[in-house]
Every structure is written in C-alpha cells, then in structure tokens.
Amino acid sequence: MDILKDKDFMASFIDMFRELPCLWQVNHPEYKNQTKRKAALDKLLEFVKTVIPTADITYLKILIGGLRSTYLREHKKVQDSQRSGAADYIYVPRLWYYDRLHFLAGQTEPRPALSSLPSTLPSPPAEASEAQPGPSRQQHVKEPSLSQGSLSQEVAGPSRLPDKVAGRGVTWRRLP
C-alpha cells in the first residue's frame, strides 16, 4: 500500500508531525535532545504502524525525509518562479499536501560553508589612530630594495624539488 496516496492518513501524519517540533524546528530547545527526539519518533511510529504494521524507525525516517525533500523541491520552484520576474507565470505546486507542510519553510536554511583550509591571506598592517599624536607605524617601515637576482635567491631559496614529479612530465628547474 502506498501511504502517500492515502490522503486521510497523510493529513493526520503531517498534522501529528507538526505537533512534534523537536523533530523539525531547528531552534526548538529539544531539537538536539536525542531522548526527546526518539520519544517523538516512537509516537509517530505507533501511528504509522496502524497502517503499516511492519514499519520501523528507519522506514519512518525515510518517510519524513521524503516528505521534506519533496516539499523543499516544490518550494524552491515556487520561490524561483517568483524571483524570475515573470509576473504571468508563478509555479503552482502539484503536491496536495504542499500547504500542510508549509511549516517547514524556514527550517531548512543551508549552513554557511566553512573551509578547513587555513587562511593564507596576509592581514593588513595596523595603522596608528589619527586621534593619537605622533608618527604612524607606516612611516617607520623601510622597504627592502631587492634586485631580481637577489630576490630569486632569498625568496625561493635552494631548490629541493625533483626534476620530475611522480611521472607526470613536470620538470622543475632551479631559478638563476
């Protein structure tokens, strides 16, 4: 039996899911409490077992994940059509339970991406405040004057790279 097509069951399931915010509301105080989440999932599972006696927690999580992803896909289509500027065409969702799942709209914002690479950008020098009297720090900085030859020796240093790198045909030469 495809329970997604059973409108009475799905309407009741979605309403019950909405009443358990620890499963979907990311700012809920119990959202990160695994004991409370497990109890809420068990409550939903008992309801699902009335229709599918062989259902387990894995099945329930797949069902919830499917509902959420389907809703988000439809919601994205609606948002994209509104942003496109085509006033004549606004996408109308085909899901009969789209409006019932609208409580999920603000709960699935992507997390900001974090890089695991260290920042290699140099930090800007701290400048003296204009309110303080005295010379600024930049006036005391003396720029080195390096010729091309001394720059390549001092910056590059002695070359320790092999002539060929792992058989890739890359040849490295020592700078003059």
Salt bridges, closest charged atoms under 4 A:
ASP15 OD1 - ARG18 NH2 3.32
ASP15 OD1 - ARG100 NH1 3.02
GLU30 OE2 - LYS36 NZ 3.91
ASP42 OD1 - LYS38 NZ 3.09
GLU74 OE2 - LYS77 NZ 3.70
ASP80 OD2 - LYS76 NZ 2.77
ASP80 OD1 - ARG83 NH1 3.46
